[in-house]
Amino acid sequence: MVTDFFENAAGDISGAEWRRFSRLLSIVDVAYDGLIARYNKVAIVRALMVPPQKLLLAAIEVPGREKELQSVVNSISASAVHHVTQSIAPMGQRGKFDNINNILARHRLCDFDWILITDDDVALPSNFLDLFLYYCIKNKLKLAMPAHRFLSHKTFAITERNCASTVRLTNFVEIGPITIIHRDAFSSLIPFPSLRYAWGLDVLWSAVAMQQNWTIGIVDATPIRHLRPIAGTYGGDVARKEAEAFLDEHSVTLSRAEIMSKNIRV
């Protein structure tokens, strides 16, 4: 069983600490935005020449946050190149990935090149999807996520943006708030396991990616801001126990060090 993965995570800045450091983090983000802009200026031209991709955009509608979700979904869908199919389901009493499974069951997955799963509490950079897909395709990523901005609620240090790269090749891609899966990985990852909180699912993904020798990674060139604290609406202890039992059941024995050791700047 993975006993150390959820220990000593990077943690989340919240409450008084968040307010104290938010201005500094915003300033650093703006500085890093300036550094990455020169790469993206060239990349967006190349992104517009990428063969059109068919993408299924899946999301769960939380009661009271319907407008927030639609804003995020519409922003992601605003592609100048790619064909985006939006598919949204109400949250109900099921876990996130049980709901995502129900969404995917509505569609012929063989018709899509990518599945992108998003939460409703993210702020996106300009030209997000075209640039994000460009970097994923260029680096042949089978599983990817955008990096977090410094001023973003996050758990793991490896997911925080790095100014020295556009993409980092890793052994880890988190389950949210935005995750993209290439069609080559559909059969290995879908349907998703039935979990209430889904902690540990990304650890299983790491194990599968290493077994399959997939290239997976984090796109620093399209950093997002996660607007809500991690586990803000449920208990982290309960989610952790579910994750540990899940990983034990699947005989995942990777250590945190093994998972986080690969972090290659591209």
NUBA-790406 format. One record per residue (C-alpha): x, z negated, y; residue number from 1; residue in three letters. Coordinates in Angstrom, 3 decimals. Example, Ala and Ser with C-alpha at 12.3 -4.5 7.8 and 13.67 -1.06 7.14 Angstrom:
REM residues 2
12.300;-7.800;-4.500;1;ALA
13.670;-7.140;-1.060;2;SER
This chain:
REM residues 266
0.000;0.000;0.000;1;MET
1.151;0.680;3.554;2;VAL
1.506;-2.876;4.803;3;THR
3.410;-2.299;8.047;4;ASP
1.795;0.747;9.619;5;PHE
-0.659;-1.098;11.844;6;PHE
1.786;-3.824;12.832;7;GLU
3.642;-3.747;16.154;8;ASN
2.038;-0.545;17.363;9;ALA
2.898;0.553;20.885;10;ALA
-0.249;-1.198;21.993;11;GLY
-2.588;-0.459;24.836;12;ASP
-2.282;-1.443;28.463;13;ILE
-5.557;-3.070;29.440;14;SER
-7.161;-5.524;31.823;15;GLY
-4.838;-6.949;34.467;16;ALA
-1.791;-5.125;33.080;17;GLU
-3.613;-1.785;33.250;18;TRP
-4.553;-2.351;36.891;19;ARG
-1.045;-3.524;37.731;20;ARG
0.724;-0.482;36.296;21;PHE
-1.874;2.259;36.799;22;SER
-0.433;3.463;40.107;23;ARG
3.094;3.667;38.704;24;LEU
1.908;5.466;35.572;25;LEU
-0.021;7.944;37.709;26;SER
3.085;8.690;39.780;27;ILE
5.194;9.264;36.680;28;VAL
2.506;11.531;35.227;29;ASP
2.473;13.647;38.390;30;VAL
6.265;13.956;38.254;31;ALA
6.130;15.055;34.615;32;TYR
3.318;17.492;35.430;33;ASP
5.695;19.182;37.858;34;GLY
8.354;19.521;35.176;35;LEU
6.015;21.027;32.585;36;ILE
4.326;23.351;35.101;37;ALA
7.285;25.759;35.078;38;ARG
6.957;26.202;31.320;39;TYR
3.193;26.575;31.447;40;ASN
3.399;29.158;34.228;41;LYS
5.074;31.502;31.746;42;VAL
3.149;30.187;28.744;43;ALA
-0.297;30.921;30.206;44;ILE
0.627;34.586;30.626;45;VAL
1.732;34.711;27.005;46;ARG
-1.298;32.691;25.912;47;ALA
-3.592;35.379;27.271;48;LEU
-1.922;37.895;24.948;49;MET
-2.456;35.822;21.779;50;VAL
-4.835;37.491;19.295;51;PRO
-8.301;35.960;19.782;52;PRO
-8.908;33.003;17.500;53;GLN
-12.237;31.739;16.138;54;LYS
-12.533;28.019;16.730;55;LEU
-15.177;25.543;15.623;56;LEU
-15.457;22.729;18.151;57;LEU
-16.978;19.642;16.509;58;ALA
-18.045;16.493;18.335;59;ALA
-20.260;13.426;17.925;60;ILE
-22.829;12.500;20.553;61;GLU
-22.844;8.788;21.384;62;VAL
-26.115;7.488;22.893;63;PRO
-25.821;7.200;26.666;64;GLY
-22.715;9.405;26.803;65;ARG
-24.315;12.801;26.229;66;GLU
-23.319;14.192;29.635;67;LYS
-19.737;13.025;29.216;68;GLU
-19.461;14.757;25.871;69;LEU
-21.005;17.995;27.120;70;GLN
-18.572;18.045;30.022;71;SER
-15.613;17.703;27.643;72;VAL
-16.998;20.278;25.212;73;VAL
-17.631;22.780;28.001;74;ASN
-14.165;22.226;29.434;75;SER
-12.511;22.847;26.072;76;ILE
-14.694;25.894;25.469;77;SER
-13.622;27.523;28.749;78;ALA
-11.206;29.958;27.118;79;SER
-10.263;33.318;28.515;80;ALA
-9.260;34.546;25.066;81;VAL
-10.759;32.705;22.128;82;HIS
-14.210;32.526;20.555;83;HIS
-15.502;28.943;20.509;84;VAL
-18.498;27.762;18.483;85;THR
-19.783;24.389;19.686;86;GLN
-21.319;22.111;17.075;87;SER
-22.531;18.632;18.043;88;ILE
-24.271;15.937;15.991;89;ALA
-25.801;12.576;16.994;90;PRO
-23.820;9.503;16.019;91;MET
-26.552;7.687;14.071;92;GLY
-25.351;4.920;11.757;93;GLN
-22.558;6.876;10.084;94;ARG
-18.833;6.834;10.728;95;GLY
-17.185;9.522;12.836;96;LYS
-15.882;11.630;9.981;97;PHE
-19.063;11.367;7.921;98;ASP
-20.755;12.927;10.941;99;ASN
-18.023;15.547;11.225;100;ILE
-18.535;16.397;7.546;101;ASN
-22.230;16.968;8.262;102;ASN
-21.309;19.291;11.127;103;ILE
-18.873;21.270;9.002;104;LEU
-21.463;21.639;6.254;105;ALA
-23.581;23.708;8.666;106;ARG
-20.913;26.397;8.909;107;HIS
-18.940;28.821;6.766;108;ARG
-15.476;27.439;7.399;109;LEU
-13.892;30.651;6.162;110;CYS
-15.205;32.250;9.360;111;ASP
-12.917;30.096;11.525;112;PHE
-9.197;29.998;12.232;113;ASP
-9.237;26.451;13.606;114;TRP
-11.393;23.335;13.711;115;ILE
-11.001;21.164;16.803;116;LEU
-12.505;17.663;16.787;117;ILE
-12.937;15.894;20.114;118;THR
-14.197;12.578;21.459;119;ASP
-16.147;12.324;24.711;120;ASP
-13.741;10.118;26.675;121;ASP
-10.888;12.457;27.570;122;VAL
-9.663;14.154;30.735;123;ALA
-8.061;17.537;30.141;124;LEU
-5.443;19.596;31.986;125;PRO
-6.169;23.076;33.329;126;SER
-6.338;25.962;30.845;127;ASN
-6.304;23.375;28.072;128;PHE
-7.481;25.360;25.059;129;LEU
-5.584;28.576;25.789;130;ASP
-2.308;26.720;26.292;131;LEU
-2.887;24.255;23.434;132;PHE
-3.623;27.035;20.947;133;LEU
-0.700;29.096;22.233;134;TYR
1.748;26.282;21.514;135;TYR
0.134;25.551;18.134;136;CYS
0.359;29.203;17.084;137;ILE
3.877;29.687;18.460;138;LYS
5.149;26.707;16.468;139;ASN
3.039;27.441;13.357;140;LYS
1.370;24.036;13.418;141;LEU
-1.163;23.314;10.688;142;LYS
-2.281;20.028;12.220;143;LEU
-1.770;18.997;15.845;144;ALA
-2.856;16.859;18.767;145;MET
-2.176;16.930;22.512;146;PRO
0.159;14.238;23.781;147;ALA
-1.186;11.328;25.798;148;HIS
-0.411;11.039;29.470;149;ARG
1.358;7.835;30.491;150;PHE
-1.875;6.686;32.140;151;LEU
-3.874;6.962;28.930;152;SER
-5.194;4.478;26.409;153;HIS
-3.076;4.944;23.310;154;LYS
-1.806;3.050;20.269;155;THR
1.393;4.715;19.091;156;PHE
4.481;5.372;21.182;157;ALA
5.146;8.671;19.425;158;ILE
1.928;10.146;20.843;159;THR
3.013;9.568;24.457;160;GLU
4.166;12.643;26.360;161;ARG
7.839;13.629;26.457;162;ASN
9.155;15.557;29.459;163;CYS
11.996;17.137;27.482;164;ALA
9.759;19.244;25.252;165;SER
6.654;21.392;25.101;166;THR
6.006;20.473;21.454;167;VAL
7.401;17.857;19.102;168;ARG
7.442;18.359;15.361;169;LEU
6.410;15.105;13.671;170;THR
5.113;13.598;10.450;171;ASN
2.161;12.102;12.325;172;PHE
-0.962;13.438;14.028;173;VAL
-3.600;10.895;15.024;174;GLU
-7.308;11.197;14.179;175;ILE
-8.272;11.313;17.848;176;GLY
-9.234;11.630;20.575;177;PRO
-8.465;15.348;20.015;178;ILE
-7.252;16.822;16.743;179;THR
-6.928;20.444;15.672;180;ILE
-6.664;21.740;12.097;181;ILE
-5.535;25.214;11.054;182;HIS
-7.475;27.091;8.379;183;ARG
-4.532;26.785;5.952;184;ASP
-5.182;23.031;5.855;185;ALA
-8.974;23.107;5.477;186;PHE
-9.056;22.936;1.694;187;SER
-6.591;20.018;1.559;188;SER
-8.211;17.849;4.239;189;LEU
-11.924;18.747;4.131;190;ILE
-14.323;17.170;3.361;191;PRO
-13.012;14.079;5.079;192;PHE
-13.160;10.734;3.243;193;PRO
-16.173;8.547;3.971;194;SER
-14.866;5.793;6.249;195;LEU
-16.627;3.741;8.906;196;ARG
-13.679;3.465;11.288;197;TYR
-11.221;6.006;9.803;198;ALA
-8.067;4.045;10.552;199;TRP
-5.514;5.158;7.979;200;GLY
-6.938;8.653;7.616;201;LEU
-4.091;10.000;9.722;202;ASP
-1.623;8.184;7.455;203;VAL
-3.117;10.056;4.502;204;LEU
-2.764;13.262;6.536;205;TRP
0.926;12.449;6.973;206;SER
1.337;12.082;3.226;207;ALA
-0.492;15.347;2.534;208;VAL
1.483;17.213;5.208;209;ALA
4.777;16.011;3.751;210;MET
3.699;16.947;0.224;211;GLN
2.534;20.386;1.360;212;GLN
5.566;20.902;3.612;213;ASN
3.320;21.654;6.589;214;TRP
4.619;21.881;10.140;215;THR
2.557;19.440;12.217;216;ILE
3.107;18.058;15.673;217;GLY
2.226;16.857;19.148;218;ILE
1.847;19.247;22.090;219;VAL
3.503;17.712;25.159;220;ASP
2.688;20.713;27.350;221;ALA
-1.054;19.898;27.383;222;THR
-1.233;16.107;27.824;223;PRO
-4.648;14.475;27.930;224;ILE
-5.846;11.153;29.299;225;ARG
-7.853;8.924;26.962;226;HIS
-10.234;7.036;29.223;227;LEU
-11.398;4.140;27.036;228;ARG
-9.473;1.364;25.266;229;PRO
-8.742;1.721;21.552;230;ILE
-11.265;-0.122;19.342;231;ALA
-13.179;-1.104;22.454;232;GLY
-16.553;-1.055;20.677;233;THR
-15.624;-2.514;17.284;234;TYR
-13.287;-5.038;15.663;235;GLY
-9.736;-3.924;14.985;236;GLY
-9.335;-6.412;12.122;237;ASP
-12.258;-4.909;10.226;238;VAL
-10.913;-1.385;10.776;239;ALA
-7.469;-2.448;9.587;240;ARG
-8.801;-3.979;6.362;241;LYS
-10.771;-0.813;5.644;242;GLU
-7.639;1.271;6.253;243;ALA
-5.421;-0.805;4.003;244;GLU
-7.940;-0.655;1.152;245;ALA
-8.339;3.104;1.668;246;PHE
-4.600;3.792;1.592;247;LEU
-4.157;1.552;-1.439;248;ASP
-6.902;3.490;-3.226;249;GLU
-5.093;6.761;-2.477;250;HIS
-1.692;5.340;-3.459;251;SER
-0.143;6.084;-0.068;252;VAL
3.089;4.115;0.076;253;THR
4.825;5.681;3.079;254;LEU
6.301;3.131;5.434;255;SER
5.740;3.218;9.157;256;ARG
9.422;4.099;9.584;257;ALA
9.106;7.111;7.274;258;GLU
6.046;8.399;9.082;259;ILE
7.416;7.918;12.582;260;MET
11.017;8.945;11.914;261;SER
10.505;12.667;12.575;262;LYS
10.197;13.466;16.273;263;ASN
11.907;16.788;16.958;264;ILE
11.639;18.239;20.450;265;ARG
10.927;21.970;20.708;266;VAL
